[in-house]
Amino acid sequence: MPVPSTQPAAERKLLRDTVQDKIRDAIMDGTLEPGERLNDDDLIAWLGVSRTPIREALAELARSGLIEMAPNRYTRVAAPTRDELLDAYQTLGVIYGGVVRLAVPRFTDAERKKVVKTLGDVISRIGKDQQAEVAHDGADVYAMWADACGNPSLEQLCRSTTDGLAFKLRVAELAEVLPKDAILPELEKLREAVVAKDPIAAELAMEAVHLLPSRG
């Protein structure tokens, strides 16, 4: 019996991933706004592909938390709320405490320099009450840790969860719920731990940045 070709499925998967990346980027950069309805025909016209890869991509984005779907009612960009903010932020702390512990000893000199510079930029912007701008770039800031952790399973977990969790930080009440006076000292400790190549201190600082209870 002839063996069926698997190439069409592979092509569909590649197309779905391309569509997913384009929609994801449009959500993260604000082109598609929170709460905006997503119409299949509009997406087909924009992306130039058929309905199937679009629906597959939207389903993946819904699983990651960037899209909300109700069958026969709506498909729309998620709309972050204050009620979700602290839970999402602490969840990032739980995940990235472990990621940081693995990443800090693995950084090359160039990676360490980049991370220290990025943390300095984050500290400066929060000090100037620019928390909203920091939150907008949040997924990229977290990615630099995940990329260096050296654990494929953890990297996959980060890829599948970070966008949705970081997106939930984009609320007007961010500075009120996450006061800079509580976060800035811990960010300084995190930067110092990265410079010192101390993974345990970095892990504890990352957890404290995310307002997790002290282990002491």
Secondary structure, 3 states (H helix, E strand, C coil): CCCCCCHHHHHHHHHHHHHHHHHHHHHHCCCCCCCCECCHHHHHHHHCCCHHHHHHHHHHHHHHCCEEEECCCEEEECCCCHHHHHHHHHHHHHHHHHHHHHHHHHCCHHHHHHHHHHHHHHHHHHHCCCHHHHHHCHHHHHHHHHCCCCCHHHHHHHHHHHHHHHHCCCCCCHHHHCCHHHHHHHHHHHHHHHHHCCHHHHHHHHHHHCCCCCCC
